[in-house]
Amino acid sequence: MELFFLCGMILFISLFLISLYLLHIHYHSARGYKLPPGTMGLPVIGESYDFLSAGWKGHPEKFIFSRLSKYEPSQVFKTSIFGEKMWVMCGAACNKFLFSKEGKLVEVWWPSSVNKIFPSTTQTDSREEAKNLKKLIPSIFKPESLQRYIPIMDKIAIRHMEDEWEGKDKVEVFPLAKHYTCWLACRLFLSIEDPVDVAIFADPFNHIVAGMFSIPINLPGTPFNRGIKAAKVMRRELGAIIKQRKLDLADNKASPTQDILSHMLLTSDEDGRFMNELDIADKILGLLVGGHDTTSATCANVVKFLAELPHIYDGVYKEQMEIAKSKAPGEHLTWEDIQKMKYSWNVVCEVLRLAPPLQGAFREALSDFMYDGYQIPKGWKLYWNAHSTHRNPKCFPEPEQFDPTRFDGSGPAPYTYVPFGGGQRMCPGKEYARLEILVFVHHIVKRFRWEKLIPEEIIVVNPIPIPAKGLPVRLHPHRQSLIY
């Protein structure tokens, strides 16, 4: 009897959800909206599984290009992802439109899974939240200010190589890259440098990022549930650090300019109000995640491509050894050294084209408006995807070929190369990431050659692009390595 009742309830709930879904579709069609081609997929789930599984299988671009091929010549299509009715907008023209209409026709939007993991994002208008965060991010991310952090990055990279790489025959690259970027983020954002203290933050990062862009089902064992739990652990640790920093600042034991945490604690808005500890913890957590997983994935993917392309490795090695030979014993890298790494940065840019850490981003329509002959209803979500241009032969000839020369001269056409987003919402940590990655490349290349232990290992997206098996490699130290 109980089983019969349970089955009946499941059937009733399913029919109810289907009815709501059909009612939503009817509502928009009844109002006369001319929507783009596409399908909304299954009730509630929509096409979320197709969207996510394409990345899990190592071909995130297939979700986009299979639909563009089906609906051509349209560069937009409708779908349902993460429980939301959504337009997917593809190509450079769509990128330009979305990036230029920020705050006018569209505003930033995050899936509900992000809001649950970062609860303070639901307490303020997203546009106001973006403005506040931009004010609170100090000059640490400006190139002229980052110069003074290069010796710190260099010092941590040297310690990381000595502790985790040297003397090893085999290593797994991605976990080590995460350790490096986590260590660096903790040092520059929180003034935490002891490896034991850094380790507290290392493990929860994976669960947080996976949970942020997952189907928001809060059941034990799901990525969403693990993400929420991991964020709570991190927030608790950050709360203790924030309380101690307040005391240290009051007693002049900490500097107001030593890191981003001090800046947030001492910066007020126009009305003289300071952020509460929960807001600060969430923003620091967001910056730590942003400054950790994306750059660690890129570092690992650089190692992957250099292993597969010996002629590219040789070009990077030559450039980095010229810099290494110019350094006196004990002398750290400088801003001038970074500026000499032009070929190395072109290589990194090509890695970012093929495996962008930011697959795309979401917006929400602030009002009804027209685009490309179709009507976007107010409240609908919009999604742009980097692969729609990065792997488009009209934007990048022979897009599957690895070619760093694409970035010589003036580089790609505007709005075609978007690994850091664009417009008002372009990643403020772009220059920070450039320095962090190039310092890593310098130290690994001048010490080793390497070979992949899983020759056919692919890059999967979950939700950032990482080697599927963590990229195990065999190291071949250079006979005469310059360690300064």
N, C-alpha and C positions, 0 to 999 in steps of 0.2 A: 504493500500500500504506500509506504514512504517513497519507494523507488518510483512508483507511478506518479505520485504527487510531484517529485523532483523533476521528472521528465516533462510533466505538464507545465511546470513553472519555466523550465528552460525554453520550451516551445513558445510559451506566451511572451517571454522577454525577447526572444528572437524576432517574433512577429511584430512586437511593439517597436523594436529598433529599426526593422525594415520599413515599417510604416513611417517612422520619423524621417528616415533617409529619403523615402519617396516624396514625402511632404516637402522637404527642403528643395529637392529638384523641381517639383511642381511649382513651388512658390516663386523661384527665380524665373522659370520659363513663363509662368502666368503673368509676370510683370513685364514681359516683352523683352527681356535681355537677349541680345545676340551674343551668345557665348562661343568661345573657340571650340574646335573639335576636341574630342577626348572622352574618356570614360571615368566615372567616379569609383569604379571597382566595387569591392564588397561593402556592405553596410558597416559603418563605424571604422573598420580597419582600412577601407578604401584600397589604395595601391601601396600602402606602407611597406608590405612585405616585399613586393616587387622592387620598390625603391631601395630598400636596405639590402636585399639579397644580391642585387647586382654588384654592390660593393663587396659583400662577403665572398663572392665568387671571383673577385679580381677584375671585374669589368664595370666599374661604376658608370661609365659613359653610355653603356647599353640602354639603361632606362631612358635616357634622353634621346639618343639617336634612333632607337627603334621606333619611338613615337613620332619624331620629326619625319622619318622616312614614310611612316604611315599617313601622316597628315599634311605632307608637303603640298603647296609651298609655304604653308603657315609656319611661322617661327614661334608660335605660342600654342599651348594646348592646356586643357583643363584636366585636373585629376583630384584625388583626395589623399592627403598624406598626414599622418599624425592626427587623424580625426578632424581635419580641416579641409574645406573646399579651397582649391588652390589653382592658380594660374602658374604655369611654368613658362618663363620667358627666356628665349635662347638667342645667342648671337650678340655681336658688338653693338648693334643699334638698340637692342633691349637693355644691355648693360648701361649704355649711355643714358637711356631714358630713366631707368630706375635710380642710377647714381645722381642724376641731376634733379630729380623730383623729390628728393628726401625732404620731409617737413612740409611739402606743398601738396602732393597727391598721395604720397606713401610715407609710412614710418616703419621703423624697425619692429620686427615681431619675432618672438621666440616661441617654440612649442611649449605646451603646458609642462612637459617633462623638465624643461630648463627652469621654469618658474617654481616647480616643486623642489628642485635641488638648490636653487638660489631664491629663497622666499622673499627677500627684500625687493626683488624686481617687480613684485606685484603691488607694492605699496605706493609707487609713484608712476606718473605718466611716462611712457617709454622715451618720448622725446626729451622730457625734462631730465630723466635719468641719464640719457646720453650726454646732455649738456653738463650735468653735475660731474659725471665721471671724467669728462674731458678737462674740466677745471681742476679736478683733484689729481690728475696724473701730472706729476711735476715735470720739470725740464729734463728729467733723467732720460727721456726718450728722444730728445733732440740731439742731432749728430754732434753739435759742438759740446754738449754736456756729456755725451757718451764717451768722449775721448778719454776722460779720466778713469773710466771703468775698464779700459782695455787691459792695463796691467793686472787688474784683479781677475779678469777672465783668463788671461794668460797663466797666471799663477795657479788657478784652479784646474785649468786644462793640464798643466804639467803634473800636478799632484794626481789628477785622475788617471793620466797615462801611466804614471809610476805605480800606482796602486792596483789598477785594474787590467792593464794591457801588457806591460813589459814583463818578460819572463814567462809569458803564456804561449803555448803552442796553438790552442784553439780558444776562441771566445764567441759569445753570442752578442752581436753588435747592438741590437735594439735595446735590450735591458741596460747595457752599459751607457748608451747614448742618453737614455732616460736619467740615469744616475748623474751624468755630467750636467744636463740641463736643469735638473731639480736642484742640484748643489748650487749652481750659479744663480738660479732664481731666488733660492732661499737667502743666499748671501746678499744680493743686490736689493731685494724687496724687504727682507726682514733682518738683515745683518746676522743671519745664522750661518755658521761656517763649519762647525764641528760635524763630521760625518755621522756620528751617532744621532745627533739632533736632526740632521737632514733626513735620515732614514725613516723617521716618524712620518714624514710627509710623502715618502716615495710610493708606498704600496697603494694608498687609496686613490691616487690620481687616475689609474686605469678605469676603475669602477665609475668614477664621476663622469669622465668623458663619454664612456659607453652609455651611461644612463641618460645623459643629456639629450642624446639623439636616438632614443629608443621608443618603442611603442609603450605609452604610459600606462602599463598594467602593474600595479603595486602589489604583487604577490611574491612570497618568498622564493628566492632563486632567480627571479627575472633581472635583467640588466638594470631596469628602472629602480627596482627595490634595492639592489646592491649600490646603485649610485646615490640614492637618498641616504642610506646608512653610512656610506663612505664620507659624504659631505658633512654629516652630523659629527663624525669623528674629527674631521679636519677643522670644522668650525669650533669644536670644543678646544682643540689644541691652540687655534688662533686666538680664541677668547682669553686663554691664560697668558699668551704672549702680549696681547693688547693691554691687559690689566697691568702687567709688569712694566711695559714700556711707558704707560702713563706715570707710574711711580718714578721710573728712571728719569723721565723728562722733568718732572717736578723737582727732583733732587739734583738736576744737572748732571746725571750720570749717563745720559744719552744726548745725542746731538739732534737738533730740529731738522737738520738737512742730511742726516746719515743714510736715509732710505725712504722708500715710498710710505711705509707705515708711519713714520714720524710726521711726514707731510700731511697725511690724511688726518691724523689726530689733532694737528694744530691749524688746519684750514677750516674756516667757517664760510657759510654762504652769505648772500647780500644782507640777510637779516641778522647776522651774527650767530646763527645756529650751527652747532657742530654735529657731525654724524654720530649716531649711536653705535655701540660696539657691534651689533648684529650687521648693520650696513657695512661697517669697515671690514668685518670678517668676510662677508660675502664678496666684497670688491677685491680684497686681497686674494681670496680663494680663486676668483675668476681670473685675476692677473697671473697667479701662480700656474693655473691650468693652461692659460693661454701662452705663457712663457715656458712651458715645460713640454707638453705632449706634441705640439705642432713642430717645434724646432727639433725635438729628439727624433721624430719621424723623418724629418728632412735630413738630419745627420746620417741616420741609418740608410736612407735611400741613396744618398750620395755615395756611401761606401758600396752599396749594391751595384750602382751603375759603374763606378770606377773599377770594380772587380770584373765586370762584364766587358768593359771597353778599355783594353790596355793602352791604346793610343791616346785616349782622353786622360788616363792616369798619368802617362808620361808628360803631357803638357802641364798638368797641375803640379807634378813633382818638380819639374824644371823650374817653374815659377816660384814654388815655395822654398826650394833649396837655395835659390839666389837670395831670397830674403834671409834665410837661416844663416848663410855664410857671411852676411853683412853685420850680424849681431855679435857683440862682445860677450864673453862668458858672463852669465848671470843677468844679461840685459833682456828686458821683456819686450814684447811686441808693442808697437806704437801705432798711432793713427796713420802716420805716413806709411808704415808697413802694410796696413790694411788697404790703403789706396793703391798699392802696387799689385794687389791680388785680382787684377781685372779678368784674366782668363779663368781663374778659379771661381770668381763670382758668376761669370757667364755659364759655367758648368752647373753651378747651384741653381741658377735661373732656369736652365733647361730641365733639371730635376723637378723644380717646382711647377714647370709647365706640364710635365707628364704625370706627376703625382702631387697635385696641389694640396697642401694641408687643409685649406679651406675649400671644401668641395663646392660650396655655394652658400647663400644666405637668404633669409626670409624677410619679406616686407608685408605690411597690411595696407589696404586701400583706405584712405581717409574719407573718400567720397566716391560717388559714381564717376567714372571717366571713360573715354574712348581710347583704344589703342589698336592700330592696325585693322580698323574696321570692326572691332569687337568691343563690347561693353563690359567693363569691370565693375561689378557691384560693390558698393561700400561694405567694408568688413571682410571681403574675400582676402585670402592670403596670396602672396606672390613669391616666387622662388626663382632666383637666377643661379646658373650652374657654370662653374669654370670650364668644364669639359666641352661645353657647347661652342667655345671659341678655341680653347687650347688644343683640341683634337680635330678641329675643323680645317680641312685642306684649303679652304678659301682664306683662312687667316694664317695658317702655318703650312706651307707646302710640305708634302710627305710628313704628315704630323707624327707618325710612329717612329720616325728616324731621330736619333739623338744627335742634335747639331747645335753646339754652343755658339756658333757664329751668328745664329739668329739674333743675338743680343749685341752684336757689334754695331757701331755707329748709333743711329737714332733708335734702333731696336724695333720691336713689333709696333703695329699700328695701334692708335689709341683704342682703349676699351676691349682689346683682344686678349691681353695678358693681365689676368686679374687674380693671382694667387693670394694677394693681400686685400682683395675687395677694391672699392673705389669710391670716389666722391667724399662726402662728409664722414662716411663710415669706414674709410680705409683704415686698416689696422695701424694704430699708433705705435705699435712695437716693431714695425718693419725694419727700422735701422738697427734696433737692438738685436733682432733675429739675424740680420746680416753679419754683425760682428760676432755673435755667438757661434754661428755656423762656420765662418771663415777661420776663427781661432781653432775650432775643432779640426777642420780640414788641415790646417797648417801642421798641427802636432801629430796627427795620425799618418799623414803622407810622408813626412820627413823621417818617421820611424820605421814604417812597414810598407811592404806589399802584402797582398792577401788574395786568397782564392775562396770562392764560395764552396761550402761543403754540401749544399743542396743546389745543384746547377739549375734546376727548373723552378726554383722558389719564386713565387709571384708576389706582387704587392696587393694586399687586400685592404678594403676600407671598412673600419669598424670602430668609430666613424671617421678616424683619420687614416691616411694611407701608410701601412706598415708592412714590412716583409712578413709573409704568412707564418713562418716558423721562427721568427726572431733574428734571422740572418746569421747563422753560425758560419764562421770563416776560420781558415787556417792562416796564421800569421807568418810572414817571412821578414824578419827584421833586416834592415839594411846593415851591411857590414860596418860602415862608417857613418853612424848617425850623429848628427850635431845636436846635442842636448845642452841648451844654454840655461 
